[in-house]
Amino acid sequence: MKPSGGSPIEISSRSRQRLLALAAVTAGIMAALLLVFSVELGFRLFMTEEHATWLEDFNCRQKHPFLAIWYKPDCATTWKRIEHGETLFSCRFSTDRFGRRRTPDPAPTADGVALFFGGSGVLGAGVNDGNTLPAYFQRFAPGFAAYNYGGGGFGPQQMLAMLTKADVRAQITLPRYRRTVLIYVVTDMIFPVAIGAMGPYLSYARYFPYYELGADGTLVDRGNFASGRSLRSGLYDLIGQSHLAGYFHVDLSKTLSDHDVETAVRIIDESRRRFKRDFDSDDFYVMIWPGSEVSVQKRALKLFQERKFRILDYSDMHYAETPENVVGDGHPGPRIQERFAARLAKDILHGPN
């Protein structure tokens, strides 16, 4: 009988071939790593490192346990942003005792509350306290007291965190009110921020709240992006430290998937549910700001419609980025804030056309 499994000579030959193949693959990987290392070293030695081109003089910002950043209570300062020695904007900035950007005192007859959530456009980067969207809204709708919960770079997760982890109702200083509305301003920016995309993560959103959308459609609070998804965030940090990746503008999350857009909308939807629970109000509005990411806007708008949101679609109100319309860094100036607030007040008071 012949022994099974082939002869020792055949086995040795196969093993040698496998070892040679493994050695070739290993050598190829090592050569590729050596090439990448050499190119990276060359970039570090001969390329000038880029630094932030603008400086900021702003002492009202502070760390926050679950929002990442918020604003000091009862703070008053001049907020300046400077680039290459040129002042991009200089505005008066003050907060109330809860750290919210101040709006003028409401009219004595006000019996409604308007809560504004959103990013730096709602906060009013570059404009004075009286020239923000909430401040102008209160002027056009004097029956309301407006409260500004906007924050620099904020996504929808800050709204949800505030509604679930802070007693927003207890922060309403109007003694008596019959109606409460919430306006969430939707811009292109909120979608990559909601998922902690690589760009926002490396720039400012590292410790922003992180809500993960599970396979069953439920949101899971994972803390923040740095601690709640250490593997992905670690990869982003590694790429962010690479001069080579920076030169070629490597961004692993530049294109937003349908799941990414759905995650942002789901966070907003959960915020709506919390608002309904705490204020017994269905007056939760999403206000669509004009943007450039048309495909993202269309996908989000479809989801808002499917979930029967109250939608104020202002995406048709495009404006030129001229000195009359925007401040030096591109944020909307007083003229644009006033224009949008006028339409918003009309739609909230009388219903959209």
TASULQUI-V232542 format. One line per field, one symbol per residue. phi: phi as a letter, one per 20 degrees, with the letter a starting at -180 (. if undefined). burial: + if it has 16 or more other ideal C-beta (glycine too) atoms within 10 Angstrom, else -. Layout:
# TASULQUI-V232542
phi=???
burial=???
This chain:
# TASULQUI-V232542
phi=.effnnegffffffffffffffffffffffffffffffffffffedeffedgecdcdbdeebfcfcencbcffldcbdecccclndffbbbecbcefdnfgfdggffgefccccedcqefffgngncfgedegfffgffecffddecddfbfmfdffffffffddcefgfefeffcbdccccddeecgfffffgdmggffgfebdgdfgcddeffeneedfdncffeebgfffffgffffeefffffelfbfcfeeeffffffffffffffffffgfedlceeddddeegbdefffgfffffffffelfeddedfeefbfedgfdcefenffegffgffffffffffffcnff
burial=---------------------------------------+--+--------------+-++--+-++++++---+-+-++++-----++-+-+-++-++++++--+---+-++++++++++++++++++-+++++++++++-+++++++++-++++++++++++-+-+--++----+--+++++++++++++++++++++++--+++++++-+-----+-+--+++-++---+--+--+---++++------+--+---+++++++++++++-++---+---+++++++++-+--++-+++-++----++-+++----------++++--++++-++++++-+++-++-----
